[in-house]
Amino acid sequence: RFQQAMGGVPAWADLENRKKSKGSSSDSDSDEDDDLLRRTGNFVTSSESLPRGILKMRTCLPANQERFADGRLVTVQFHPSAQVVMTAGHDRSVSLFQVDGIRNPKIQSIYLESFPIYKARFSVNGEQVIATGTHHSMFFVYDMMAGSIIPIPRVRGVQEKFLRNFELSPDGSFMLLIGTSGYLHLLSMKTKELISSMKVNGRCSACAFTPDSSKIYSYSKEGEVFIWDVRSRKCLHKFEDEGSLEGKCIAVSKNNQYVACGSSTGVVNLYTTDVCLKENRPKPAKAIMNLVTSATCVTFNPSTEILAVASRDTDEAVKLVHIPSYTVFSNFPVFRRKQIYLAQSMDFSPRSGYFSVANNKGKALLFRLKHYSSF
């Protein structure tokens, strides 16, 4: 079971190899010592950081193996603290599964009548699931501790026909609704009431909180990024995303070092945050050109060593980019073996041990990343 879950035998448990290496090392002890002293730097780094080129991974059974969604799966997300994954889709259901990499047993499903889900997210403490619909001005909060589904009808002060796209702040205190005509509505997570509204020039297509929840990056359809101060709700700075005709998706890395902006041309520009805060036309650290259709989803892994980029407009359009070398892992997706189809949503588990992609066929594909030992 351990080998299946972790993908192989760890070095300390492989007795045959240990005996061999001990036998051979005694012959050339002095040479080994000299070599070791010359290259200690390498030994320290290679064991810690993720190597580039080939990503060691194993394809597991889909995370929602015990209950595939009927139609498009719009959300896959790992629970912030438990070994659980959530899926939600146009079939009006939210499902939770235990992730063991082998069977992934189903924990429960809830059904929201005549409410095709547009997006669902765990609250930061992991006790609630918030779900918005494709054509509704209300949204639902599913309280997992109490087992109750709470409808939140119109939010007072928010004049929106539909509430669809939203983001939750990492400190758990805010919910940001992305409205029409460039409006951003900041809600209190506790009461789900409006605190304040902000407005960008043009229309807003995506937003991201910084890891400390002090700032919001909002990406407009016109290819501009506005940086807001959460406390004062003032715009601190704005910059143009290089070469962007239409902004689609944005992500900020967990260590607050990078910002990734994906546009309709399929180019994902990767910036360092210090440049974004100072310059009006910053140069990207790297322009990732591997997608040929519109970039619709960008996600950093928790250790900021992988950036996942995807397009939902063509099959198998998911790439994993190694940071800081900015090179794409060549063995993903698997060549000539169709499994991803149209990628709708992606997520990494809290310590990067698993990566999941939700597709339009109702499956949440699951991959075990062997470099990371824990979930």
N, C-alpha and C positions, 0 to 999 in steps of 0.2 A: 504493500500500500504506500509506504513511504517513497519507494522508487517511482511508482506511478504518479504520485502527487508532485514530487519534486523533479521528476525527469532525469533519472539516472542515479548512479551510486556516487556518494561524495568520496573525496580522496581518502579521508581518514578510515573509511569502512572497507576500502579495497585492499585486502591484506596481501594478495599476490604481488601487486605492484609495489607495495611498501617494502616487502622483503627484497624484491629485485633492486629497487633504488638504493636500499641500504647496502646491499652487497657491492654494487658498482661504485658507490660513493667512497668506500674505504680505500679502493685502489688509488684514486687520484685526489686524495684529500687536499693536498697543498694547492693543486691547480684550481680546485673548486673554490677554495678560500679566497685566492687572489681574484678570481672571476667575480665572486660575490661582492668583495669589497669595491670592485670597480663599478658594479652596476646596481647598487642597492636602490637607487632612485626608481628604476623600473619596477623592482619587486613591490615597492610600496604602492605605486600608482596602478599597475595593471590589475591588482587584486580588487581595488576599490571601484574604479570607474569602468563604464561600459565600453568594450572595444568596438571599433567601427567595422564596416564591411559586411559581415555576416551576423545576423541576430539569431542566437540559439533559441529556438522556440519549438513548442510541440502543439499540434492542433488537438484540442479536447472536443468532447461532444458539445453541441451548442448549450449555452447557459440555460436556455428555456426549453431544453429537450423534452421535458414532461408536459409542456403546454405551449406549442407553437402558436403565435398569434395568427389570426385569420386576416391576411392582408399586410399592409405596411406597418413595420415596427418603428415608431418615431423616436423612442428613447430607450437607451440602456444606460444604467448607472449603478456603480458599486456603492454599497452602504459605507458611510464614513468610518464606522468602527467595527461592525460585525462582518462575518464572512458571507455576505448576502449580496445578491444582485437584483435590481428591479428592472422590469421591462414594461413598456406601455405602448399602445398602438391605436390605429384607427378602428380596431374592433371593440373599442370602448372599455378595454380592461387594463388593469394594473396588476402585475403579478410579481411575486417575490420568490426567489430560489436560493437555496443554500449552495454555495460554490465549493465543491470538493474536487473538481477537475475530472471526476470519474462519472458519477451519475447526475449530479446537480439536482437533488430532489426539490420538488415544489413545496414551498411553505404555505402560500395562500394566493388567491386571486380575488380582486374585487371588480365589480362590474358597475359602470356608470351609465345608466340608461339614456339613450339618445344623446350621447356626449362623446363623439369621436375625439380622441385626445390629440392635441397639438404638441404638448411638451409636458413632461413630468419630472420633478426633482425631489430628492431627499432634502429635508431641512438639515442644517448644519449639525444639530445634535442627533440626527438620525431617528427622531421620534415621529416625524410627520412626512407625508408625501403631498406635494402640491401639484395639481394637474390643471392645465388650461385646455380649452377645447378649440376646435377649428372654426366654429361659427357661433361663439357665445360671448356675452359680456360678463358672465359670471365665471368663477372657478371653484374647484373643490379642494378641501384640505382633508386628507385621510389621517386621522390620529391613530397610529399603530398601537400605542399603549392602551388606549381606551377601546380600540376596535371600532371607532365611529367615523362616519363620513359626514363632514360638515360643509354644506354649500355656502359659498360667500357670494351673495347676490351683488348687484352693482356697488362699486366702491364710490362713496360719496365724493364728488369733486372731480371724478375721472369721467370725462365725456368721450368715451370710446365705444364704437359699435361692437368691436370684437376685442377681447383680451387674449392674446396668443403668446407672444414671445416675452420671456421674463428672465431675470437673473437674481440669484440670492447672494447676499454678501457673505464672505468667509467667516465673519465674526458672528453671524446669525442674527443680526439686528435689523437688516433691511431686505426688502424685496423691490426690485426695480422692474416696472412694467414698461415695455417698449411700445409706445403708441403710434398713431399715424401723424402725418404732417410734422415729424421731427420732435414730437413731445416724448419726454421721459418722465414717468411718474414714480416717485420714491415713496414706498409704503413701509409702515412699521411692521416688522415680522410678528410682533406680539399681538397687536390688535388688528392687523390687516387694514389699517386706515391710512389715508393719504397724509404724508408729511409735507411734500412740496412737489412742484412740477418744474422741469427744465425743458429748454427747447434748443435744438440745433438748427442750423441753416439747412434747408432741404429736408430729406426724409432719413430717418435713422434705421439702419438695417441690423445692427448688432451692438452689444455692449459687453464689457467685462469689468469686474471689480479688481482692484489690486489686492494682493494677499492680506494686507493689513486693513482692508476695507476703507481706507481713507480717500481713495480716488476712484473715479469711474472713467474708463476709456469708452467713448461712443463713436461708432464708425458709421458715417453717413453714406447714402446711396451715391453721393457725388464724389466719393473717394477721399473725404476729409475725416480726420480723427480729432475729436474734441476731448480734452482731459478736464474732468470736473472735480472740484473739491466737495466731498460728501457733506462735510459739516456746514460749510457756508453756501453750498449749492451754486457756487460761482465757477465760471469757466476759467481755468488756470492758463490753458494754452491750447492751441490747435495746430495741427500740421497736416501737410498733404501726403497721402500715401503714394509713393513714387509709381507712376505709370498706371494708376488705378482708374478705370473708367466707371466702375460701379462696385462699391464695397459690399461684401457678402458676410464675412465672419471675422471674429477677432478673439484672441486669447492672450492672457498675461501669464507668464510662468510662475510657478509656486515660490521661486526664490526672488521674484520681482526683478529679474535681470533682463528678460526678453518680452517683446510684444510681437505677436504674429498677426498679420493682416492678410486675409484671403479675398481676392477680387473675382469679378465675373470672367476675367480672361483665364483664370486658373493659376495665375501667379500668386504665390504666398510670399510676402515680404517679411523678413525677420529682422526686427530692429532691437538695439539695446535700449533699455528704458531711459538711461541718462541722456541719450541723443534726442529721444522723443520729447523730453521735457524742455529742451533748450532751443532746438532748431525748427524752422518753419517748413523746410524741405529736407528732412534728414536722409542720409544715404543708408539703405538697408545693409546690415551685416551680411545678409545673403538673400538673394531672390531665388526662391525654389520654383523651378519651371517644370516639374515633373507631371503636373496635371494638365490635360489638354482641354478640359471643360471646366466650367465655373467651380471655384473652390467653395464648398458649402459647409465644411466643418474643419476646425483646427483645434487640437488638444495637446497640451504638454503633459508628460508623465510627472508624477510627484517629485522625482529627483532632478528634473530638468535635464535629462540626458537624451530624451526622445521627444520629437514633435511629430504627432500624427496629423496628416493632412488628407482630406477626402473630398470627392465630388459625387453628388447623388445623381449626376446627369449621364453617367456612363458606367458600365459594369467594371468591376475590379479596380476602380480608381481610388485606391488607398495607398499612401506611401508613408513609411516611417523614416524620419530624418534623424541622423545622429548629431547630437550637439556635444562638444563645440566644433567638431570637424565639418559640420554642415553637409555631410554626405548621406545619400539614401542607402538604406540597407537593401542589398541586392536580392535577398532571398524572400522578400515579401512584397506583394502577394505571390503565391506559388505560380510559377510559369506554366501555362497550358493546363491548369486545373481550376476550373471555375468553381468558386465557393462563395465569394463575397457578394456578387451581383451589385445592386445599387445600395451603397452605404448611406444610411440615414443618420446614424449617431454613433459616437465612439466614446469609450472611457477606459481608463487604467484603474486597477485596484489600488487601495491606499498606499501599498508599498511596492507597486509596480509588478507584482508577481503574475498578474493576469491582465490581458488586454481583450476587450470585447468590441465587436462591431455589429450594430443592428442593421438588418437589410430589409428590402421591400418584399421579401418572401415570408416575413414573419419570424425569422430566426435571429437569435443573438449569438453570433459565432464567438467562440472562446479560444484564446491562445494562451499557453503557459510560457512566460518569458523566463528562461532558465537562469539567466544571469542574476536574477533577484530571488533570494532564498525564501522570503516570506510573502504572505498574501498582501 
